[in-house]
Amino acid sequence: MEASRLVLEAIATRKCLEGVYNRQAVRLAPHILYTKHDELYVDAVTLERDGQPPRELKVGSFKLTGIHDPKVGEHSFEPQPVFDPAEERYAGVTLFAI
């Protein structure tokens, strides 16, 4: 799947993932790719939604099949302290993380 390759590339290079999610243009800082209910998910910090920054930085879960027209963007990101890779929900299902 092309989207999963792009997410892996974005995580590895710490570049933002851009695309459309719920009909809104988003710029995401992807931190982890994992499986849940046999589906691929990426947990990411939303940096921009329809051109606007969020009120607060937090980790959101995005079903990979819901991200349309994904691409690795030009913007870099730093790992966010709101992300904890040791959370129990990632145990045994993590495919790749920062």
DSSP file (Angstrom, degrees, kcal/mol; ACC not computed):
  #  RESIDUE AA STRUCTURE BP1 BP2  ACC     N-H-->O    O-->H-N    N-H-->O    O-->H-N    TCO  KAPPA ALPHA  PHI   PSI    X-CA   Y-CA   Z-CA
    1    1 A M     >        0   0    0      0, 0.0     4,-1.4     0, 0.0     3,-0.1   0.000 360.0 360.0 360.0 131.5    0.0    0.0    0.0
    2    2 A E  H  >  +     0   0    0      1,-0.2     4,-2.1     2,-0.2     5,-0.2   0.877 360.0  57.3 -64.9 -41.0    1.4    3.4   -1.0
    3    3 A A  H  > S+     0   0    0      1,-0.2     4,-2.3     2,-0.2    -1,-0.2   0.897 105.1  50.6 -61.4 -41.3    0.0    5.3    2.0
    4    4 A S  H  > S+     0   0    0      1,-0.2     4,-2.5     2,-0.2    -1,-0.2   0.886 109.0  51.8 -66.3 -36.4    1.8    3.0    4.5
    5    5 A R  H  X S+     0   0    0     -4,-1.4     4,-2.4     1,-0.2    -1,-0.2   0.908 110.1  49.3 -63.7 -41.2    5.1    3.6    2.6
    6    6 A L  H  X S+     0   0    0     -4,-2.1     4,-2.6     2,-0.2    -2,-0.2   0.893 110.6  49.8 -65.4 -39.9    4.6    7.3    2.8
    7    7 A V  H  X S+     0   0    0     -4,-2.3     4,-2.6     2,-0.2     5,-0.2   0.926 110.7  49.8 -64.6 -44.4    3.8    7.2    6.5
    8    8 A L  H  X S+     0   0    0     -4,-2.5     4,-2.7     1,-0.2    -2,-0.2   0.920 112.4  47.8 -59.0 -44.3    7.0    5.1    7.1
    9    9 A E  H  X S+     0   0    0     -4,-2.4     4,-2.4     2,-0.2     6,-0.2   0.913 111.6  50.0 -62.8 -43.5    9.0    7.6    5.1
   10   10 A A  H  X>S+     0   0    0     -4,-2.6     5,-1.9     2,-0.2     4,-0.9   0.903 113.5  45.3 -63.9 -41.9    7.5   10.5    7.0
   11   11 A I  H  <5S+     0   0    0     -4,-2.6     3,-0.4     3,-0.2    -2,-0.2   0.941 114.5  48.3 -66.0 -46.5    8.2    9.0   10.4
   12   12 A A  H  <5S+     0   0    0     -4,-2.7    -2,-0.2     1,-0.2    -1,-0.2   0.873 121.6  34.2 -63.3 -38.8   11.8    7.9    9.4
   13   13 A T  H  <5S-     0   0    0     -4,-2.4    -1,-0.2    -5,-0.2    -2,-0.2   0.482 104.8-126.0 -95.6  -3.3   12.7   11.3    8.0
   14   14 A R  T  <5 +     0   0    0     -4,-0.9    63,-2.0    -3,-0.4     2,-0.3   0.915  60.1 145.2  54.5  46.7   10.6   13.3   10.5
   15   15 A K  E   < -A   76   0A   0     -5,-1.9    61,-0.2    61,-0.2    -1,-0.2  -0.855  54.1 -99.8-109.0 149.4    8.8   15.1    7.7
   16   16 A C  E     -     0   0A   0     59,-3.1    57,-3.2    -2,-0.3     2,-0.5  -0.307  26.8-133.6 -67.6 150.0    5.2   16.1    7.9
   17   17 A L  E     -AB  72  28A   0     11,-2.6    11,-3.2    55,-0.2     2,-0.4  -0.920  24.4-165.9-103.2 128.4    2.5   14.0    6.2
   18   18 A E  E     +AB  71  27A   0     53,-3.0    53,-2.1    -2,-0.5     2,-0.3  -0.886  28.1 106.1-117.1 147.7    0.0   16.1    4.3
   19   19 A G  E     - B   0  26A   0      7,-1.8     7,-3.0    -2,-0.4     2,-0.5  -0.968  64.2 -67.5 175.8-163.4   -3.3   15.0    2.9
   20   20 A V  E     +AB  68  25A   0     48,-2.5    48,-3.2    -2,-0.3     2,-0.4  -0.977  40.7 175.9-120.2 126.6   -7.1   15.3    3.3
   21   21 A Y  E >  S-AB  67  24A   0      3,-2.7     3,-1.3    -2,-0.5    46,-0.1  -0.995  74.4  -7.1-133.6 126.3   -8.8   13.7    6.3
   22   22 A N  T 3  S-     0   0    0     44,-0.5    -1,-0.1    -2,-0.4     3,-0.1   0.905 129.8 -58.7  52.4  44.0  -12.6   14.1    6.9
   23   23 A R  T 3  S+     0   0    0      1,-0.2     2,-0.4    -3,-0.1    -1,-0.3   0.662 116.4 112.3  61.5  20.8  -12.7   16.6    4.0
   24   24 A Q  E <  S-B   21   0A   0     -3,-1.3    -3,-2.7    26,-0.0     2,-0.3  -0.976  72.3-118.8-122.9 137.8  -10.1   18.9    5.6
   25   25 A A  E     -B   20   0A   0     -2,-0.4    25,-3.8    -5,-0.2     2,-0.3  -0.577  41.7-172.4 -69.8 130.0   -6.6   19.5    4.5
   26   26 A V  E     -BC  19  49A   0     -7,-3.0    -7,-1.8    -2,-0.3     2,-0.5  -0.940  27.2-157.7-128.8 149.4   -4.2   18.4    7.2
   27   27 A R  E     -BC  18  48A   0     21,-2.4    20,-2.8    -2,-0.3    21,-1.4  -0.988  28.0-172.4-121.8 118.3   -0.5   18.6    8.0
   28   28 A L  E     -BC  17  46A   0    -11,-3.2   -11,-2.6    -2,-0.5    18,-0.2  -0.825  29.7-144.7-115.5 148.0    0.4   15.9   10.5
   29   29 A A  E     - C   0  45A   0     16,-2.5    16,-1.9    -2,-0.3     2,-0.2  -0.871  32.0-149.3-104.6  93.5    3.5   15.1   12.4
   30   30 A P  E     + C   0  44A   0      0, 0.0    14,-0.2     0, 0.0     3,-0.1  -0.455  26.4 169.6 -72.9 131.6    3.3   11.3   12.3
   31   31 A H  E     +     0   0A   0     12,-2.7    67,-2.3     1,-0.3     2,-0.3   0.689  60.5  13.8-112.4 -27.1    4.8    9.6   15.4
   32   32 A I  E     -DC  97  43A   0     11,-1.4    11,-2.2    65,-0.2     2,-0.5  -0.986  50.2-154.0-156.4 140.6    3.7    5.9   15.1
   33   33 A L  E     +DC  96  42A   0     63,-3.1    62,-3.0    -2,-0.3    63,-1.6  -0.969  36.3 149.4-112.6 128.8    2.3    3.4   12.7
   34   34 A Y  E     -DC  94  41A   0      7,-2.6     7,-3.1    -2,-0.5     2,-0.4  -0.917  40.6-107.2-151.0 172.7    0.4    0.5   14.2
   35   35 A T  E     + C   0  40A   0     58,-1.5     2,-0.3    -2,-0.3     5,-0.2  -0.851  26.3 174.7-110.3 147.1   -2.5   -1.9   13.7
   36   36 A K  E >  S- C   0  39A   0      3,-2.3     3,-1.3    -2,-0.4    -2,-0.0  -0.931  77.2  -7.4-148.8 125.1   -5.9   -1.9   15.5
   37   37 A H  T 3  S-     0   0    0     -2,-0.3     3,-0.1     1,-0.3    -1,-0.0   0.888 129.0 -58.8  53.7  42.0   -8.7   -4.3   14.5
   38   38 A D  T 3  S+     0   0    0      1,-0.2     2,-0.3     0, 0.0    -1,-0.3   0.709 116.7 112.1  61.4  23.0   -6.5   -5.5   11.6
   39   39 A E  E <  S-C   36   0A   0     -3,-1.3    -3,-2.3    25,-0.0     2,-0.4  -0.900  70.8-113.1-120.6 153.4   -6.4   -2.0   10.1
   40   40 A L  E     +C   35   0A   0     -2,-0.3    24,-2.5    -5,-0.2    25,-0.4  -0.719  36.4 179.3 -87.8 134.9   -3.5    0.4    9.8
   41   41 A Y  E     -CE  34  63A   0     -7,-3.1    -7,-2.6    -2,-0.4     2,-0.4  -0.951  16.8-155.0-130.3 151.3   -3.5    3.6   12.0
   42   42 A V  E     -CE  33  62A   0     20,-2.5    20,-2.4    -2,-0.3     2,-0.5  -0.998   8.8-150.4-124.3 130.3   -1.1    6.4   12.4
   43   43 A D  E     +CE  32  61A   0    -11,-2.2   -12,-2.7    -2,-0.4   -11,-1.4  -0.887  33.0 161.0 -97.8 129.1   -1.0    8.5   15.6
   44   44 A A  E     -CE  30  60A   0     16,-2.5    16,-3.2    -2,-0.5     2,-0.6  -0.953  44.1-113.6-146.2 157.9    0.1   12.0   14.8
   45   45 A V  E     -CE  29  59A   0    -16,-1.9   -16,-2.5    -2,-0.3     2,-0.6  -0.873  35.6-129.6 -94.2 124.1    0.1   15.5   16.1
   46   46 A T  E     +C   28   0A   0     12,-0.9   -18,-0.2    -2,-0.6    12,-0.2  -0.645  30.6 174.1 -76.7 119.8   -2.0   17.8   14.0
   47   47 A L  E     +     0   0A   0    -20,-2.8     2,-0.3    -2,-0.6   -19,-0.2   0.686  68.5  10.5 -96.4 -24.3    0.0   20.8   13.1
   48   48 A E  E     -C   27   0A   0    -21,-1.4   -21,-2.4     5,-0.2     2,-0.4  -0.968  54.4-171.4-157.9 137.5   -2.5   22.4   10.7
   49   49 A R  E >  S-CF  26  52A   0      3,-2.7     3,-1.7    -2,-0.3   -23,-0.2  -0.974  85.2 -16.4-133.4 118.7   -6.1   21.8    9.7
   50   50 A D  T 3  S-     0   0    0    -25,-3.8   -24,-0.1    -2,-0.4    -1,-0.1   0.882 130.4 -52.4  50.6  42.2   -7.4   23.7    6.7
   51   51 A G  T 3  S+     0   0    0    -26,-0.3    -1,-0.3     1,-0.2   -25,-0.1   0.423 118.0 107.7  82.0  -0.9   -4.5   26.1    7.0
   52   52 A Q  B <   -F   49   0A   0     -3,-1.7    -3,-2.7     0, 0.0    -1,-0.2  -0.889  68.1-123.0-113.8 140.1   -5.0   26.8   10.7
   53   53 A P        -     0   0    0      0, 0.0    -5,-0.2     0, 0.0    -6,-0.1  -0.443  37.5-104.5 -72.5 153.6   -2.9   25.7   13.7
   54   54 A P        -     0   0    0      0, 0.0     3,-0.1     0, 0.0    -7,-0.0  -0.309  21.2-118.0 -73.3 162.5   -4.8   23.7   16.4
   55   55 A R  S    S+     0   0    0      1,-0.2     2,-0.3    -2,-0.0     0, 0.0   0.866  98.9   9.7 -67.2 -35.6   -5.7   25.3   19.8
   56   56 A E  S    S-     0   0    0      2,-0.0     2,-0.6     0, 0.0    -1,-0.2  -0.990  80.9-112.1-143.3 151.5   -3.5   22.8   21.5
   57   57 A L        +     0   0    0     -2,-0.3     2,-0.3    -3,-0.1   -10,-0.1  -0.735  50.8 150.0 -84.8 123.9   -1.0   20.1   20.4
   58   58 A K        -     0   0    0     -2,-0.6   -12,-0.9   -12,-0.2     2,-0.4  -0.978  48.1-100.4-149.1 160.6   -2.3   16.6   21.0
   59   59 A V  E     -E   45   0A   0     -2,-0.3     2,-0.3    23,-0.2   -14,-0.2  -0.691  38.5-172.0 -85.3 130.6   -1.9   13.2   19.5
   60   60 A G  E     -E   44   0A   0    -16,-3.2   -16,-2.5    -2,-0.4     2,-0.5  -0.889  20.7-126.3-119.4 154.0   -4.7   12.0   17.3
   61   61 A S  E     -E   43   0A   0     -2,-0.3     2,-0.5   -18,-0.2   -18,-0.2  -0.865  25.0-171.2-101.0 131.1   -5.4    8.6   15.8
   62   62 A F  E     -E   42   0A   0    -20,-2.4   -20,-2.5    -2,-0.5     2,-0.4  -0.981  22.4-132.0-126.5 122.2   -5.9    8.5   12.0
   63   63 A K  E >   -E   41   0A   0     -2,-0.5     3,-2.0   -22,-0.2     4,-0.4  -0.586  21.6-135.4 -70.4 128.4   -7.1    5.5   10.1
   64   64 A L  G >  S+     0   0    0    -24,-2.5     3,-1.5    -2,-0.4    -1,-0.2   0.855 102.4  57.3 -58.9 -38.2   -4.7    5.2    7.2
   65   65 A T  G 3  S+     0   0    0    -25,-0.4    -1,-0.3     1,-0.3   -24,-0.1   0.667 100.9  60.9 -68.0 -13.4   -7.5    4.5    4.6
   66   66 A G  G <  S+     0   0    0     -3,-2.0     2,-0.8     2,-0.1   -44,-0.5   0.548  81.8  90.4 -89.1  -8.0   -9.1    7.8    5.7
   67   67 A I  E <   -A   21   0A   0     -3,-1.5     2,-0.3    -4,-0.4   -46,-0.2  -0.801  66.5-161.7 -91.6 111.1   -6.1    9.9    4.6
   68   68 A H  E     +A   20   0A   0    -48,-3.2   -48,-2.5    -2,-0.8    -2,-0.1  -0.701  64.7   4.7 -97.4 145.2   -6.7   10.9    1.0
   69   69 A D  E    S-     0   0A   0     -2,-0.3    -1,-0.2   -50,-0.2     2,-0.1   0.894  85.2-169.7  52.6  47.8   -4.0   12.2   -1.3
   70   70 A P  E     +     0   0A   0      0, 0.0     2,-0.3     0, 0.0   -51,-0.2  -0.363  12.7 165.3 -69.7 146.4   -1.2   11.6    1.2
   71   71 A K  E     -A   18   0A   0    -53,-2.1   -53,-3.0    -2,-0.1     2,-0.6  -0.984  42.2-108.3-153.9 154.0    2.2   13.0    0.5
   72   72 A V  E     -A   17   0A   0     -2,-0.3   -55,-0.2   -55,-0.2   -56,-0.1  -0.756  45.2-147.7 -82.8 122.4    5.4   13.6    2.5
   73   73 A G  E     -     0   0A   0    -57,-3.2    -1,-0.1    -2,-0.6   -46,-0.0  -0.135  20.2-110.8 -85.9-178.0    5.7   17.4    2.8
   74   74 A E  E    S+     0   0A   0    -59,-0.1     2,-0.2     2,-0.1    -1,-0.1   0.721  86.2  95.7 -83.8 -25.4    8.7   19.7    3.0
   75   75 A H  E     -     0   0A   0    -60,-0.1   -59,-3.1   -59,-0.0     2,-0.2  -0.481  63.0-147.5 -77.0 135.4    8.2   20.7    6.6
   76   76 A S  E     -A   15   0A   0    -61,-0.2     2,-0.3    -2,-0.2   -61,-0.2  -0.526  12.7-158.8 -89.6 163.9   10.2   18.9    9.3
   77   77 A F        -     0   0    0    -63,-2.0     3,-0.0    -2,-0.2   -48,-0.0  -0.979  12.8-131.1-141.4 157.3    8.9   18.2   12.8
   78   78 A E        -     0   0    0     -2,-0.3   -64,-0.0     1,-0.1   -49,-0.0  -0.820  43.2 -92.1-101.7 145.7   10.4   17.4   16.2
   79   79 A P        -     0   0    0      0, 0.0    -1,-0.1     0, 0.0   -48,-0.0  -0.337  46.5-128.6 -55.9 135.8    9.0   14.6   18.3
   80   80 A Q    >   -     0   0    0    -51,-0.1     3,-1.9     1,-0.1   -21,-0.0  -0.713   2.9-136.0 -94.2 137.7    6.3   16.0   20.6
   81   81 A P  T 3  S+     0   0    0      0, 0.0    -1,-0.1     0, 0.0     0, 0.0   0.671 100.9  72.4 -64.9 -15.2    6.4   15.4   24.4
   82   82 A V  T 3  S+     0   0    0      2,-0.0     2,-0.5   -24,-0.0   -23,-0.2   0.609  84.3  84.7 -74.3  -9.0    2.6   14.6   24.2
   83   83 A F    <   -     0   0    0     -3,-1.9   -38,-0.0   -25,-0.1   -25,-0.0  -0.814  56.8-175.4 -96.9 130.4    3.5   11.3   22.5
   84   84 A D    >   -     0   0    0     -2,-0.5     3,-1.7     1,-0.1    -2,-0.0  -0.912  10.5-169.5-125.9 103.0    4.4    8.3   24.6
   85   85 A P  T 3  S+     0   0    0      0, 0.0    -1,-0.1     0, 0.0     9,-0.1   0.644  84.4  67.2 -67.3 -12.2    5.5    5.2   22.6
   86   86 A A  T 3   +     0   0    0      3,-0.0     5,-0.1     5,-0.0    -2,-0.0   0.410  69.9 129.9 -88.3   3.1    5.3    3.1   25.8
   87   87 A E    X   -     0   0    0     -3,-1.7     3,-1.8     1,-0.1     4,-0.4  -0.279  68.3-122.3 -57.7 143.3    1.5    3.4   26.1
   88   88 A E  G >  S+     0   0    0      1,-0.3     3,-1.5     2,-0.2    -1,-0.1   0.807 106.7  68.1 -59.7 -32.0   -0.2    0.1   26.5
   89   89 A R  G 3  S+     0   0    0      1,-0.3    -1,-0.3     3,-0.1    -2,-0.1   0.699  99.9  50.8 -64.9 -16.8   -2.3    0.5   23.4
   90   90 A Y  G X> S+     0   0    0     -3,-1.8     3,-1.6     2,-0.1     4,-1.1   0.548  80.1 121.9 -93.4  -8.9    0.8    0.2   21.3
   91   91 A A  T <4 S-     0   0    0     -3,-1.5    -5,-0.0    -4,-0.4    -3,-0.0  -0.365  89.3  -7.0 -63.4 122.0    2.1   -3.0   22.9
   92   92 A G  T 34 S+     0   0    0     -2,-0.2    -1,-0.3     1,-0.1    -2,-0.1   0.430 126.0  72.4  77.2   0.1    2.6   -5.7   20.3
   93   93 A V  T <4  +     0   0    0     -3,-1.6   -58,-1.5   -59,-0.0     2,-0.3   0.424  62.0 117.7-123.6  -2.2    1.0   -3.8   17.5
   94   94 A T  E  <  +D   34   0A   0     -4,-1.1   -60,-0.2   -60,-0.2     3,-0.1  -0.505  31.1 176.0 -72.3 130.2    3.6   -1.1   16.6
   95   95 A L  E    S-     0   0A   0    -62,-3.0     2,-0.3     1,-0.4   -61,-0.2   0.772  70.5 -11.9 -98.0 -37.5    5.0   -1.4   13.1
   96   96 A F  E     +D   33   0A   0    -63,-1.6   -63,-3.1   -85,-0.0    -1,-0.4  -0.932  64.9 172.5-164.5 139.0    7.2    1.7   13.2
   97   97 A A  E      D   32   0A   0     -2,-0.3   -65,-0.2   -65,-0.2   -66,-0.1  -0.967 360.0 360.0-146.8 161.6    7.7    4.7   15.5
   98   98 A I              0   0    0    -67,-2.3   -66,-0.1    -2,-0.3   -67,-0.0   0.499 360.0 360.0 -69.5 360.0   10.0    7.7   16.0
